[in-house]
């Protein structure tokens, strides 16, 4: 019998852990979480992780052989330190080696978008709709924009550890400066904050993405909401056409708060069809099936 698989999702506000029987059985043996208290610094985060693992051991009576971690950034495969983390205290730190030292077991790290793609492949919408998919691209469009690539059931991380980082491809100069130092990244146009910023720029009014979407769907939508959502659909199609031309995936799964906007799957997909290098569109573009389980389940899949 295979050992259960352990996963930890390291978020900005919470650290969640799960123990699953195997890659073939996603019924949790244990699922629990604690506050990350990430504002107290790197060493404190390490202590919180150790506390959670200790609690999981006590509650389950099990001992991990390896642990998968979903992280808010990536481990540089050459320097072995973290980079591109929105929990900034992790940047530059040797998180993998430090975790292995304090936990006494090997650990595997991947960013949240990679874990999302992996979980949806093994247990989510890919399993339901396209079980034999060779290439899956998972998108997260929320506060930021990211992506992950799964090939034949395994993550593809790349030479720099940035494979799938579609959110920082160039899309259009109208997005303006990006926090990464470049201009016009996908994230500056398709993220939730970017959509809210665009709406404010043309209307002079501040509104949340939920309010903008509601206004767009109302019987008499305001003009700024219409422009914002139609621009989203157009640039979504253009941006995803780059993924499709490059990887030609079997299925694209779109998660995150922006991914809940239905226009992406109608006119957004039509714009994708118009911009790919083919006379038809066969790739499926789907909403995810796992909800907020994807991150921690995907972390467990890293060690399956």
Backbone as numpy.savetxt, mean C-alpha at the origin, in Angstrom:
# Nx Ny Nz CAx CAy CAz Cx Cy Cz
3.66 -30.92 9.90 2.83 -29.73 9.90 3.70 -28.48 9.90
3.35 -27.50 9.03 4.12 -26.25 8.97 3.87 -25.40 10.20
4.89 -24.62 10.57 4.72 -23.69 11.68 3.79 -22.56 11.27
3.01 -22.01 12.20 2.20 -20.84 11.90 3.08 -19.67 11.45
2.47 -18.76 10.68 3.22 -17.61 10.17 2.80 -16.36 10.94
3.82 -15.55 11.27 3.63 -14.35 12.10 3.84 -13.10 11.25
2.93 -12.13 11.42 3.07 -10.86 10.72 2.82 -9.69 11.64
3.57 -8.61 11.41 3.42 -7.36 12.16 3.28 -6.21 11.18
2.24 -5.40 11.36 2.04 -4.21 10.54 2.41 -3.00 11.39
3.51 -2.35 11.01 4.05 -1.22 11.77 3.50 0.07 11.20
2.47 0.63 11.85 1.85 1.86 11.38 2.27 3.06 12.19
1.81 4.22 11.74 2.17 5.45 12.44 1.50 5.59 13.79
0.30 5.00 13.95 -0.43 5.13 15.22 -0.60 3.82 15.95
-0.50 2.69 15.23 -0.69 1.40 15.89 0.27 0.37 15.30
0.54 -0.65 16.11 1.30 -1.80 15.66 0.38 -3.00 15.81
0.12 -3.68 14.70 -0.81 -4.80 14.73 -0.07 -6.10 14.44
-0.46 -7.15 15.14 0.15 -8.45 14.93 -0.88 -9.51 14.65
-0.49 -10.51 13.85 -1.37 -11.64 13.56 -0.55 -12.91 13.49
-1.15 -14.01 13.89 -0.58 -15.34 13.69 -1.59 -16.13 12.88
-1.15 -16.62 11.72 -2.01 -17.40 10.83 -1.52 -18.84 10.76
-2.43 -19.80 10.58 -1.99 -21.20 10.50 -1.02 -21.46 9.36
-1.27 -20.88 8.18 -0.40 -21.11 7.02 -0.86 -20.20 5.89
-0.13 -20.26 4.78 -0.51 -19.50 3.60 -1.84 -19.99 3.04
-2.19 -21.22 3.33 -3.44 -21.80 2.83 -4.62 -21.63 3.79
-4.36 -21.06 4.95 -5.42 -20.89 5.95 -5.23 -19.55 6.65
-6.10 -18.59 6.29 -5.96 -17.23 6.82 -6.92 -16.96 7.98
-7.33 -18.02 8.67 -8.16 -17.84 9.86 -7.23 -17.55 11.04
-7.26 -16.33 11.59 -6.24 -15.97 12.60 -6.29 -16.84 13.84
-5.13 -17.31 14.25 -4.98 -17.92 15.57 -5.04 -16.82 16.63
-4.44 -15.69 16.30 -4.43 -14.52 17.20 -4.26 -13.27 16.35
-5.01 -12.23 16.71 -4.84 -10.93 16.07 -5.01 -9.87 17.15
-4.01 -8.99 17.27 -4.04 -8.00 18.34 -3.26 -6.77 17.92
-3.42 -5.69 18.67 -2.71 -4.45 18.34 -2.44 -3.64 19.60
-1.44 -2.76 19.50 -1.17 -1.78 20.54 -0.83 -0.46 19.86
-0.89 0.64 20.60 -0.48 1.94 20.06 1.02 1.92 19.80
1.43 2.54 18.69 2.86 2.56 18.36 3.61 3.62 19.15
2.93 4.73 19.49 3.58 5.85 20.19 4.84 6.29 19.44
4.69 6.37 18.11 5.86 6.61 17.26 6.52 7.96 17.50
5.76 8.92 18.05 6.33 10.23 18.31 7.42 10.23 19.36
7.56 9.13 20.10 8.57 9.06 21.16 9.92 8.55 20.66
10.03 8.31 19.36 11.33 7.99 18.79 11.57 6.53 18.47
12.68 6.31 17.79 13.02 5.00 17.25 13.16 3.92 18.32
13.93 4.20 19.36 14.15 3.19 20.40 12.84 2.82 21.09
11.97 3.80 21.24 10.67 3.52 21.87 9.83 2.60 20.98
9.88 2.83 19.66 9.14 1.97 18.73 9.64 0.54 18.83
10.95 0.36 18.90 11.50 -0.99 19.05 10.96 -1.66 20.32
10.90 -0.89 21.40 10.38 -1.44 22.65 8.92 -1.82 22.54
8.14 -1.03 21.82 6.72 -1.35 21.63 6.55 -2.62 20.80
7.39 -2.79 19.81 7.33 -4.01 19.01 7.66 -5.23 19.87
8.70 -5.12 20.67 9.07 -6.23 21.54 7.94 -6.55 22.52
7.28 -5.51 23.04 6.14 -5.73 23.94 5.02 -6.48 23.24
4.70 -6.08 22.02 3.62 -6.75 21.29 3.96 -8.22 21.03
5.18 -8.49 20.61 5.57 -9.89 20.34 5.50 -10.72 21.62
5.94 -10.15 22.73 5.86 -10.86 24.01 4.41 -11.17 24.37
3.53 -10.20 24.19 2.11 -10.43 24.46 1.54 -11.52 23.56
1.93 -11.52 22.30 1.45 -12.55 21.36 1.93 -13.94 21.76
3.17 -14.03 22.21 3.70 -15.31 22.67 2.92 -15.81 23.88
2.66 -14.91 24.81 1.95 -15.30 26.03 0.51 -15.69 25.74
-0.15 -14.95 24.87 -1.56 -15.21 24.58 -1.78 -16.45 23.72
-0.82 -16.76 22.86 -0.98 -17.89 21.94 -0.30 -19.17 22.42
0.71 -19.02 23.27 1.51 -20.17 23.66 2.45 -20.63 22.56
2.65 -19.79 21.54 3.49 -20.14 20.39 4.76 -19.29 20.38
5.75 -19.81 19.67 7.01 -19.09 19.48 7.26 -18.92 17.98
7.56 -17.71 17.53 7.80 -17.53 16.09 9.15 -18.08 15.67
9.20 -18.63 14.46 10.47 -19.02 13.85 11.05 -17.88 13.00
10.14 -17.14 12.36 10.48 -15.94 11.60 9.28 -15.00 11.69
9.49 -13.71 11.48 8.40 -12.74 11.54 8.49 -11.80 10.35
7.36 -11.60 9.69 7.28 -10.63 8.60 6.79 -9.29 9.12
7.38 -8.21 8.62 7.02 -6.86 9.04 6.62 -6.01 7.84
5.42 -5.45 7.91 5.04 -4.41 6.99 5.46 -3.07 7.55
6.17 -2.27 6.79 6.78 -1.04 7.29 6.33 0.16 6.44
6.39 1.37 7.01 5.97 2.57 6.27 7.08 3.13 5.39
7.97 2.29 4.94 9.07 2.67 4.07 9.74 1.39 3.61
10.95 1.48 3.10 11.65 0.30 2.60 13.05 0.20 3.21
13.53 -1.03 3.26 14.90 -1.29 3.68 15.80 -1.21 2.46
16.77 -0.31 2.50 17.73 -0.21 1.40 18.51 -1.52 1.31
18.46 -2.23 0.17 19.09 -3.54 0.10 20.62 -3.50 0.15
21.21 -2.35 -0.08 22.66 -2.21 -0.01 23.10 -1.70 1.35
22.51 -0.61 1.81 22.91 0.02 3.08 22.31 -0.68 4.29
21.22 -1.44 4.08 20.51 -2.15 5.17 19.94 -1.19 6.21
19.58 0.01 5.75 18.90 0.97 6.61 17.59 1.39 5.94
16.69 1.94 6.75 15.38 2.30 6.24 15.42 3.63 5.48
14.54 3.74 4.48 14.43 4.99 3.73 12.97 5.19 3.30
12.65 6.42 2.94 11.32 6.78 2.41 10.20 6.50 3.41
10.48 6.58 4.70 9.46 6.30 5.73 8.74 7.58 6.11
7.38 7.53 6.14 6.67 8.70 6.64 6.69 8.75 8.17
7.00 7.64 8.83 7.37 7.68 10.25 8.87 7.98 10.28
9.20 9.26 10.28 10.54 9.70 9.91 11.63 9.22 10.87
11.27 8.84 12.10 12.30 8.38 13.04 12.92 7.06 12.59
12.27 6.35 11.66 12.82 5.09 11.15 13.89 5.32 10.08
13.86 6.45 9.41 14.77 6.68 8.30 16.22 6.66 8.76
17.04 5.93 8.01 18.46 5.81 8.32 18.80 4.78 9.37
17.79 4.12 9.92 18.02 3.15 11.00 18.09 1.71 10.46
18.95 0.88 11.08 19.08 -0.53 10.66 17.97 -1.38 11.29
16.73 -1.15 10.86 15.57 -1.74 11.52 15.60 -3.27 11.51
15.98 -3.85 10.39 15.97 -5.32 10.31 16.94 -5.93 11.32
18.17 -5.45 11.34 19.15 -6.04 12.25 18.80 -5.74 13.71
18.25 -4.56 13.98 17.87 -4.24 15.35 16.73 -5.14 15.82
15.75 -5.38 14.95 14.65 -6.27 15.32 15.14 -7.70 15.55
16.03 -8.15 14.71 16.55 -9.51 14.88 17.33 -9.63 16.19
18.03 -8.57 16.58 18.77 -8.59 17.83 17.85 -8.65 19.05
16.76 -7.85 19.04 15.91 -7.79 20.23 14.90 -8.94 20.28
14.57 -9.51 19.10 13.56 -10.58 19.07 14.18 -11.97 19.02
15.41 -12.06 18.55 16.10 -13.35 18.52 15.65 -14.28 17.41
14.96 -13.74 16.38 14.53 -14.55 15.24 14.76 -13.75 13.96
14.89 -14.42 12.82 15.01 -13.69 11.56 13.72 -12.91 11.26
13.87 -11.74 10.64 12.70 -10.97 10.23 12.84 -10.58 8.76
11.69 -10.41 8.10 11.63 -9.98 6.70 10.79 -8.71 6.66
11.30 -7.69 5.97 10.60 -6.41 5.90 10.11 -6.14 4.48
8.95 -5.50 4.38 8.44 -4.98 3.10 7.53 -3.81 3.40
7.40 -2.90 2.44 6.56 -1.74 2.71 5.08 -2.08 2.62
4.24 -1.14 3.06 2.82 -1.42 3.20 2.15 -1.75 1.87
2.57 -1.10 0.79 1.97 -1.39 -0.51 2.31 -2.80 -0.98
3.55 -3.23 -0.72 3.93 -4.60 -1.06 3.11 -5.61 -0.27
2.92 -5.34 1.01 2.13 -6.25 1.84 0.67 -6.29 1.38
0.14 -5.14 0.99 -1.21 -5.07 0.44 -1.34 -5.96 -0.79
-0.39 -5.82 -1.72 -0.44 -6.61 -2.96 -0.31 -8.10 -2.68
0.55 -8.46 -1.75 0.77 -9.86 -1.43 -0.48 -10.48 -0.79
-1.10 -9.75 0.13 -2.29 -10.27 0.80 -3.45 -10.43 -0.17
-3.67 -9.44 -1.03 -4.77 -9.54 -1.99 -4.53 -10.66 -3.00
-3.25 -10.97 -3.25 -2.94 -12.07 -4.16 -3.30 -13.41 -3.54
-2.92 -13.62 -2.29 -3.09 -14.94 -1.69 -4.47 -15.16 -1.06
-5.11 -14.09 -0.61 -6.36 -14.28 0.13 -7.49 -13.36 -0.31
-7.22 -12.39 -1.16 -8.20 -11.37 -1.47 -8.80 -11.50 -2.85
-8.96 -10.35 -3.53 -9.69 -10.31 -4.78 -8.98 -11.07 -5.89
-7.65 -11.12 -5.86 -6.93 -11.88 -6.89 -7.27 -13.36 -6.76
-7.26 -13.87 -5.54 -7.62 -15.27 -5.29 -9.03 -15.56 -5.78
-9.93 -14.60 -5.59 -11.33 -14.79 -5.96 -11.56 -14.70 -7.47
-10.85 -13.76 -8.14 -11.17 -13.46 -9.54 -10.17 -14.01 -10.54
-8.89 -14.15 -10.12 -7.85 -14.48 -11.10 -6.79 -15.32 -10.40
-7.19 -16.49 -9.96 -6.34 -17.30 -9.09 -5.00 -17.67 -9.73
-4.96 -17.72 -11.06 -3.71 -18.10 -11.73 -2.93 -16.88 -12.23
-3.20 -15.70 -11.68 -2.50 -14.50 -12.11 -0.99 -14.64 -11.90
-0.22 -14.38 -12.94 1.24 -14.44 -12.83 1.81 -13.13 -12.31
1.21 -12.00 -12.72 1.69 -10.70 -12.29 0.52 -9.89 -11.74
0.68 -9.41 -10.51 -0.31 -8.58 -9.84 0.34 -7.25 -9.50
-0.36 -6.16 -9.78 0.11 -4.85 -9.32 -0.91 -4.34 -8.32
-0.44 -4.06 -7.11 -1.30 -3.51 -6.06 -1.01 -2.04 -5.87
-2.07 -1.24 -5.91 -1.96 0.21 -5.76 -2.59 0.63 -4.44
-1.94 1.53 -3.73 -2.58 2.21 -2.60 -2.61 3.70 -2.92
-3.82 4.25 -2.97 -4.01 5.68 -3.19 -4.78 6.23 -2.00
-4.08 6.92 -1.13 -4.69 7.50 0.06 -3.99 8.80 0.38
-3.43 8.90 1.58 -2.64 10.07 1.95 -1.44 10.20 1.01
-0.88 9.06 0.62 0.17 9.00 -0.38 -0.25 8.04 -1.48
0.65 7.80 -2.41 0.39 6.86 -3.50 1.58 5.90 -3.59
1.30 4.62 -3.53 2.36 3.61 -3.64 1.87 2.41 -4.41
2.77 1.47 -4.60 2.41 0.27 -5.34 3.34 -0.88 -5.01
2.88 -2.08 -5.31 3.68 -3.28 -5.08 3.46 -4.28 -6.20
4.50 -5.05 -6.48 4.47 -6.02 -7.58 4.61 -7.42 -7.01
3.69 -8.30 -7.38 3.78 -9.71 -7.01 3.90 -10.52 -8.29
4.95 -11.32 -8.38 5.18 -12.19 -9.54 5.17 -13.64 -9.08
4.27 -14.42 -9.65 4.15 -15.84 -9.31 4.06 -16.05 -7.80
3.28 -15.18 -7.15 3.02 -15.32 -5.73 4.07 -14.74 -4.81
5.15 -14.18 -5.38 6.24 -13.63 -4.57 6.44 -12.15 -4.89
6.87 -11.40 -3.87 7.16 -9.99 -4.09 8.37 -9.80 -5.00
8.28 -8.77 -5.83 9.45 -8.32 -6.59 9.83 -6.96 -6.03
10.98 -6.87 -5.35 11.37 -5.63 -4.68 12.35 -4.79 -5.48
13.16 -5.42 -6.34 14.06 -4.68 -7.20 15.42 -4.40 -6.60
16.32 -3.91 -7.44 17.71 -3.69 -7.06 17.84 -2.64 -5.97
17.01 -1.60 -6.00 17.07 -0.53 -5.01 16.03 -0.69 -3.91
15.21 -1.73 -4.01 14.13 -1.90 -3.05 12.93 -1.02 -3.32
12.85 -0.44 -4.53 11.79 0.53 -4.83 10.85 0.05 -5.93
10.91 -1.22 -6.30 10.01 -1.71 -7.35 8.56 -1.46 -6.96
7.79 -0.96 -7.88 6.38 -0.65 -7.61 6.14 0.75 -7.09
7.19 1.55 -6.87 7.00 2.90 -6.34 6.49 3.84 -7.43
5.33 3.51 -7.92 4.67 4.21 -9.01 4.25 5.62 -8.61
4.05 5.86 -7.32 3.62 7.18 -6.87 4.63 8.27 -7.13
5.88 7.91 -7.43 6.91 8.91 -7.67 7.45 8.84 -9.09
6.64 8.27 -9.99 6.85 8.49 -11.42 6.35 9.88 -11.78
6.95 10.47 -12.78 6.48 11.76 -13.27 5.14 11.57 -13.98
4.18 12.45 -13.69 2.88 12.40 -14.37 2.56 13.71 -15.08
2.55 14.82 -14.35 2.17 16.08 -14.98 2.66 17.24 -14.11
3.16 18.32 -14.72 3.69 19.43 -13.92 2.63 20.14 -13.09
1.36 19.98 -13.44 0.31 20.67 -12.68 0.23 20.18 -11.24
0.83 19.01 -10.94 0.83 18.52 -9.57 1.71 19.34 -8.64
2.68 20.05 -9.22 3.56 20.88 -8.42 4.63 20.08 -7.68
5.32 20.72 -6.74 6.43 20.06 -6.03 5.95 18.90 -5.16
6.75 17.86 -5.10 6.48 16.69 -4.26 7.46 16.70 -3.09
7.06 16.08 -1.98 7.96 16.04 -0.82 9.26 15.33 -1.13
9.26 14.48 -2.18 10.47 13.72 -2.52 11.53 14.59 -3.17
11.17 15.85 -3.52 12.12 16.75 -4.14 11.92 16.92 -5.63
11.06 16.09 -6.22 10.76 16.19 -7.64 9.44 16.95 -7.83
9.05 17.13 -9.07 7.84 17.88 -9.39 6.93 17.04 -10.28
5.62 17.11 -10.02 4.65 16.47 -10.90 4.54 14.97 -10.73
4.93 14.46 -9.57 4.79 13.01 -9.33 3.32 12.60 -9.33
3.09 11.32 -9.58 1.74 10.77 -9.51 1.08 11.15 -8.19
1.83 11.07 -7.10 1.28 11.36 -5.78 0.78 12.79 -5.65
1.39 13.72 -6.39 0.97 15.13 -6.29 -0.35 15.38 -7.01
-0.86 14.39 -7.71 -2.11 14.53 -8.46 -3.19 13.58 -7.97
-2.82 12.34 -7.63 -3.82 11.31 -7.34 -4.02 11.01 -5.86
-3.21 11.56 -4.97 -3.42 11.31 -3.54 -4.61 12.09 -3.03
-5.14 11.68 -1.89 -6.25 12.40 -1.30 -5.95 13.87 -1.04
-4.82 14.18 -0.35 -4.49 15.59 -0.13 -4.31 16.38 -1.42
-3.79 15.75 -2.47 -3.62 16.44 -3.74 -4.96 16.79 -4.37
-5.93 15.88 -4.26 -7.27 16.16 -4.79 -7.93 17.30 -4.01
-7.77 17.28 -2.69 -8.33 18.36 -1.87 -7.67 19.70 -2.20
-6.37 19.66 -2.44 -5.64 20.88 -2.79 -6.12 21.43 -4.13
-6.32 20.55 -5.10 -6.79 20.99 -6.42 -8.18 21.60 -6.31
-9.06 20.96 -5.58 -10.42 21.47 -5.38 -10.38 22.88 -4.78
-9.55 23.04 -3.78 -9.42 24.36 -3.13 -8.87 25.41 -4.09
-7.95 25.00 -4.96 -7.32 25.94 -5.88 -8.30 26.48 -6.91
-9.32 25.72 -7.28 -10.25 26.18 -8.30 -11.57 26.70 -7.73
-11.82 26.39 -6.46 -13.09 26.82 -5.86 -12.91 27.89 -4.79
-11.71 27.95 -4.22 -11.49 28.85 -3.10 -12.07 28.33 -1.80
-12.61 27.10 -1.82 -13.22 26.49 -0.63 -12.45 25.23 -0.24
-12.35 25.00 1.05 -11.72 23.78 1.54 -12.79 22.71 1.74
-12.47 21.49 1.35 -13.40 20.37 1.52 -12.60 19.09 1.63
-13.12 18.13 2.37 -12.49 16.82 2.45 -12.78 16.04 1.17
-12.01 15.00 0.94 -12.25 14.17 -0.24 -13.64 13.55 -0.20
-14.08 13.16 0.99 -15.44 12.61 1.12 -16.48 13.64 0.70
-16.30 14.88 1.12 -17.25 15.94 0.74 -17.19 16.22 -0.75
-16.00 16.23 -1.32 -15.86 16.46 -2.76 -16.58 15.37 -3.55
-16.37 14.12 -3.14 -17.03 13.00 -3.84 -18.54 13.09 -3.70
-19.01 13.44 -2.50 -20.46 13.60 -2.28 -21.02 14.70 -3.18
-20.31 15.82 -3.28 -20.75 16.92 -4.13 -20.80 16.51 -5.60
-19.83 15.71 -6.00 -19.78 15.24 -7.38 -20.98 14.34 -7.71
-21.37 13.51 -6.74 -22.45 12.55 -6.96 -23.84 13.14 -6.72
-23.91 14.35 -6.21 -25.21 14.95 -5.91 -25.95 15.28 -7.21
-27.28 15.40 -7.16 -28.06 15.70 -8.37 -27.60 16.97 -9.09
-27.10 17.93 -8.32 -26.59 19.16 -8.91 -25.15 19.38 -8.41
-24.18 18.63 -8.99 -22.80 18.72 -8.50 -22.21 20.11 -8.73
-21.38 20.54 -7.78 -20.72 21.83 -8.00 -19.61 21.64 -9.02
-19.33 22.69 -9.75 -18.41 22.62 -10.88 -17.00 22.20 -10.44
-16.55 22.68 -9.29 -15.21 22.33 -8.82 -15.11 20.84 -8.52
-16.15 20.27 -7.93 -16.15 18.83 -7.65 -16.11 18.04 -8.95
-16.88 18.48 -9.94 -16.88 17.79 -11.24 -15.49 17.82 -11.86
-14.87 18.98 -11.86 -13.53 19.09 -12.45 -12.51 18.23 -11.70
-12.61 18.21 -10.38 -11.67 17.45 -9.56 -11.77 15.96 -9.84
-12.97 15.43 -9.87 -13.15 13.99 -10.05 -12.87 13.58 -11.50
-13.25 14.42 -12.45 -12.95 14.09 -13.85 -11.44 14.14 -14.11
-10.77 15.08 -13.47 -9.30 15.14 -13.59 -8.67 13.90 -12.96
-9.20 13.46 -11.83 -8.72 12.23 -11.20 -8.82 11.06 -12.16
-9.97 10.89 -12.80 -10.16 9.76 -13.71 -9.18 9.81 -14.88
-9.02 11.00 -15.46 -8.11 11.16 -16.59 -6.68 10.79 -16.22
-6.19 11.36 -15.13 -4.79 11.12 -14.77 -4.59 9.72 -14.19
-5.60 9.15 -13.58 -5.51 7.74 -13.17 -5.27 6.86 -14.39
-6.07 7.06 -15.44 -5.89 6.27 -16.66 -4.51 6.44 -17.27
-4.04 7.69 -17.33 -2.71 7.93 -17.88 -1.62 7.27 -17.04
-1.73 7.44 -15.72 -0.69 6.90 -14.83 -0.66 5.39 -14.85
-1.83 4.76 -14.84 -1.89 3.29 -14.83 -1.50 2.71 -16.19
-1.62 3.50 -17.25 -1.19 3.01 -18.57 0.31 2.74 -18.58
1.07 3.52 -17.80 2.52 3.30 -17.73 2.80 1.94 -17.09
2.09 1.63 -16.00 2.22 0.33 -15.36 1.87 -0.79 -16.34
0.77 -0.59 -17.05 0.27 -1.63 -17.96 1.24 -1.85 -19.12
1.76 -0.78 -19.69 2.73 -0.93 -20.78 4.01 -1.59 -20.31
4.42 -1.29 -19.09 5.71 -1.79 -18.61 5.62 -3.23 -18.11
4.61 -3.54 -17.29 4.52 -4.85 -16.65 3.49 -5.77 -17.30
2.50 -5.18 -17.94 1.38 -5.92 -18.52 0.80 -6.92 -17.52
0.36 -6.44 -16.34 -0.11 -7.35 -15.30 -1.43 -8.01 -15.67
-1.72 -9.11 -14.99 -3.01 -9.78 -15.18 -4.13 -9.03 -14.49
-3.81 -8.41 -13.35 -4.82 -7.73 -12.55 -4.17 -6.60 -11.78
-4.90 -5.50 -11.63 -4.47 -4.34 -10.84 -5.50 -4.15 -9.73
-5.04 -4.13 -8.50 -5.93 -3.98 -7.34 -5.68 -2.59 -6.74
-6.76 -1.83 -6.56 -6.64 -0.43 -6.14 -7.20 -0.27 -4.73
-6.33 -0.01 -3.77 -6.75 0.20 -2.39 -6.53 1.63 -1.95
-6.85 1.90 -0.69 -6.73 3.24 -0.13 -8.03 4.01 -0.30
-8.13 5.13 0.40 -9.36 5.91 0.40 -9.76 6.40 -0.98
-8.80 6.85 -1.79 -9.11 7.31 -3.14 -9.62 6.15 -4.00
-9.13 4.95 -3.72 -9.55 3.78 -4.47 -11.01 3.43 -4.31
-11.70 4.06 -3.35 -13.13 3.82 -3.17 -14.00 4.63 -4.12
-13.39 5.53 -4.89 -14.17 6.40 -5.77 -14.51 5.62 -7.05
-15.78 5.40 -7.29 -16.22 4.49 -8.34 -15.84 4.93 -9.74
-15.66 6.23 -9.96 -15.34 6.71 -11.30 -14.03 6.13 -11.83
-13.15 5.71 -10.92 -11.89 5.09 -11.35 -12.14 3.85 -12.19
-13.20 3.12 -11.87 -13.45 1.82 -12.50 -14.36 1.93 -13.73
-14.77 3.16 -14.04 -15.57 3.40 -15.25 -14.77 4.27 -16.20
-14.88 5.60 -16.04 -14.15 6.47 -16.96 -12.64 6.38 -16.74
-12.19 6.10 -15.51 -10.76 5.92 -15.28 -10.20 4.76 -16.08
-10.92 3.65 -16.10 -10.50 2.48 -16.88 -10.60 2.78 -18.38
-11.59 3.57 -18.79 -11.70 3.95 -20.20 -10.50 4.79 -20.62
-10.06 5.72 -19.77 -8.84 6.48 -20.09 -7.62 5.57 -20.13
-7.57 4.57 -19.27 -6.49 3.59 -19.32 -6.50 2.88 -20.67
-7.67 2.45 -21.12 -7.78 1.76 -22.41 -7.25 2.64 -23.54
-7.55 3.93 -23.47 -7.14 4.85 -24.54 -5.63 5.07 -24.59
-4.96 4.88 -23.46 -3.54 5.25 -23.39 -2.57 4.08 -23.42
-3.05 2.84 -23.38 -2.10 1.73 -23.43 -1.72 1.41 -24.87
-0.63 0.70 -25.01 -0.10 0.36 -26.34 -0.74 -0.96 -26.81
-2.06 -0.93 -26.93 -2.80 -2.10 -27.39 -4.17 -1.62 -27.86
-4.81 -2.38 -28.72 -6.10 -1.94 -29.23 -7.28 -2.43 -28.39
-7.00 -3.05 -27.27 -8.06 -3.44 -26.32 -7.42 -3.53 -24.93
-8.29 -3.59 -23.90 -7.81 -3.67 -22.52 -8.33 -4.96 -21.90
-7.41 -5.85 -21.54 -7.80 -7.12 -20.93 -7.50 -7.18 -19.44
-6.64 -6.30 -18.94 -6.29 -6.34 -17.52 -7.51 -5.96 -16.68
-7.71 -6.69 -15.58 -8.77 -6.38 -14.63 -8.28 -5.29 -13.68
-9.13 -4.29 -13.43 -8.85 -3.25 -12.45 -9.92 -3.36 -11.37
-9.52 -3.75 -10.15 -10.48 -4.18 -9.13 -10.28 -3.46 -7.81
-11.36 -3.37 -7.04 -11.26 -2.98 -5.65 -10.76 -4.17 -4.83
-10.12 -3.94 -3.69 -9.63 -5.04 -2.86 -10.76 -5.71 -2.09
-10.44 -6.86 -1.50 -11.44 -7.63 -0.75 -11.16 -7.70 0.74
-9.95 -7.37 1.18 -9.55 -7.64 2.56 -9.71 -6.47 3.51
-9.99 -5.28 3.01 -10.13 -4.13 3.91 -8.84 -3.88 4.68
-8.99 -3.57 5.98 -7.80 -3.22 6.77 -7.00 -4.44 7.22
-7.41 -5.63 6.78 -6.63 -6.84 7.10 -5.41 -7.00 6.20
-5.40 -6.32 5.07 -4.40 -6.60 4.05 -2.98 -6.39 4.55
-2.73 -5.30 5.30 -1.36 -4.99 5.72 -0.75 -6.06 6.59
-1.45 -6.45 7.65 -0.88 -7.41 8.58 -0.88 -8.82 8.00
-1.89 -9.17 7.21 -1.90 -10.48 6.56 -0.76 -10.57 5.55
-0.54 -9.49 4.79 0.57 -9.49 3.84 1.91 -9.62 4.52
2.05 -9.00 5.71 3.29 -9.12 6.46 3.54 -10.59 6.82
2.49 -11.30 7.23 2.63 -12.73 7.55 3.02 -13.53 6.32
2.46 -13.15 5.16 2.79 -13.88 3.93 4.26 -13.76 3.55
4.95 -12.73 4.05 6.37 -12.57 3.75 7.21 -13.75 4.23
6.73 -14.44 5.27 7.53 -15.53 5.85 6.88 -16.90 5.62
5.99 -16.96 4.66 5.31 -18.24 4.37 6.21 -19.16 3.57
